[in-house]
Amino acid sequence: QVQLVESGGGLVQAGGSLRLSCAASGRIVRPYAMGWFRQAPGKEREFVATSTYYAESVKGRFTISRDNAKNTVYLQMNSLKPGDTAVYYCAFRYGDPSTDAYDYWGQGTQVTVSS
C-alpha cells in the first residue's frame, strides 16, 4: 500500500507559477515511478508529466523533479494559462515510468488559473 499526499494547489493569475508537491509513503520499493495527471471540469483525466515524458500542452512550461530521500515528486508550473485549470493528481507505480498505468493515486489538488 502506498499513500500519496499532495499539496501546493491554489489560485494563481495567468502567467504566474505554482509548485505542486507529492509525498509518497508506505511500501516504497524501487524501481518505482511517479507522475502527474489532471482533470478539468467536464473533461477526462489526462496525462501531464512523468520523469521521462511531458504532455505537449505543458512542455517548456512545467518541470517535474524528484527527491528520492523524501520520496517526493514536485511539479513546477510556470507561465500558467487558464486552460491549465484542473484538479491535479499525483500517481505512483512500481516499475518504469508510464503515461497511463499507475497503481496508486493521490486525492487531487485544485489548480485554478484566472485571467
C-alpha positions as CSV (number, residue, x, y, z in Angstrom):
1,Q,0.0,0.0,0.0
2,V,1.2,3.5,-0.9
3,Q,-0.3,6.7,0.2
4,L,0.2,9.9,-1.7
5,V,-0.2,13.3,-0.1
6,E,-0.4,16.3,-2.4
7,S,0.0,20.0,-1.7
8,G,0.6,23.3,-3.4
9,G,-2.6,23.8,-5.3
10,G,-4.4,27.1,-5.3
11,L,-5.4,30.1,-7.2
12,V,-2.9,31.9,-9.5
13,Q,-3.2,34.6,-12.2
14,A,-2.4,33.8,-15.8
15,G,1.4,33.9,-16.4
16,G,2.1,33.0,-12.8
17,S,3.7,30.0,-11.3
18,L,2.8,27.3,-8.9
19,R,4.6,24.3,-7.4
20,L,2.9,21.1,-6.5
21,S,4.3,18.5,-4.2
22,C,3.5,14.8,-3.8
23,A,4.9,12.8,-0.9
24,A,4.7,9.1,-1.0
25,S,4.7,6.8,2.0
26,G,4.2,3.1,2.6
27,R,5.6,0.3,0.6
28,I,8.1,2.3,-1.5
29,V,10.1,-0.3,-3.4
30,R,12.5,0.5,-6.2
31,P,12.2,0.7,-9.0
32,Y,9.1,3.0,-9.0
33,A,7.9,6.0,-10.8
34,M,5.6,8.9,-10.1
35,G,3.7,11.1,-12.4
36,W,1.1,13.8,-12.7
37,F,-2.3,13.9,-14.3
38,R,-5.0,16.5,-14.4
39,Q,-8.8,16.6,-15.0
40,A,-10.6,19.8,-16.0
41,P,-14.3,20.3,-15.4
42,G,-16.3,18.3,-17.9
43,K,-13.1,16.7,-19.3
44,E,-11.5,13.3,-19.0
45,R,-8.3,12.9,-16.9
46,E,-5.2,13.5,-19.0
47,F,-1.5,12.8,-18.5
48,V,0.7,15.7,-17.6
49,A,4.2,14.6,-16.8
50,T,6.5,11.9,-15.6
51,S,10.3,11.7,-15.3
52,T,10.7,10.7,-18.9
53,Y,7.9,12.4,-20.7
54,Y,5.8,15.6,-20.8
55,A,2.5,16.2,-22.4
56,E,2.8,18.5,-25.4
57,S,0.5,21.0,-23.8
58,V,2.9,21.6,-20.9
59,K,6.3,21.2,-22.5
60,G,8.5,24.2,-21.9
61,R,6.3,25.4,-19.0
62,F,6.1,22.5,-16.5
63,T,9.0,20.7,-14.9
64,I,9.0,17.6,-12.8
65,S,11.6,16.8,-10.2
66,R,12.1,14.3,-7.5
67,D,13.7,14.0,-4.1
68,N,14.4,10.3,-3.5
69,A,15.4,10.8,0.1
70,K,11.9,12.2,0.8
71,N,10.0,10.0,-1.7
72,T,8.6,13.3,-3.0
73,V,7.9,14.5,-6.5
74,Y,7.3,18.1,-7.5
75,L,5.7,19.7,-10.4
76,Q,6.9,23.3,-11.1
77,M,4.3,25.0,-13.3
78,N,5.3,28.3,-14.9
79,S,3.6,30.5,-17.4
80,L,0.2,29.2,-16.3
81,K,-2.8,29.6,-18.5
82,P,-6.5,29.5,-17.8
83,G,-6.5,26.2,-19.7
84,D,-4.3,24.7,-17.0
85,T,-7.2,25.0,-14.5
86,A,-7.9,21.5,-13.3
87,V,-7.7,19.1,-10.4
88,Y,-4.1,17.7,-10.5
89,Y,-3.5,14.2,-9.4
90,C,-0.2,12.5,-8.3
91,A,0.2,8.9,-9.2
92,F,2.6,6.1,-8.2
93,R,3.5,2.9,-9.9
94,Y,6.0,0.1,-9.4
95,G,8.5,-0.2,-12.2
96,D,9.1,2.1,-15.1
97,P,7.5,5.4,-15.8
98,S,4.3,5.3,-17.7
99,T,1.7,7.7,-19.2
100,D,-1.3,5.7,-18.1
101,A,-0.9,2.6,-15.9
102,Y,-0.4,3.5,-12.2
103,D,-1.1,1.6,-9.1
104,Y,-2.0,4.4,-6.6
105,W,-3.4,7.8,-6.9
106,G,-3.5,10.9,-4.7
107,Q,-6.6,12.7,-3.7
108,G,-6.1,15.5,-6.1
109,T,-5.4,19.2,-5.6
110,Q,-7.2,22.1,-7.3
111,V,-5.3,24.5,-9.5
112,T,-7.2,27.5,-10.7
113,V,-5.7,30.0,-13.2
114,S,-7.5,33.2,-13.6
115,S,-7.2,35.7,-16.4
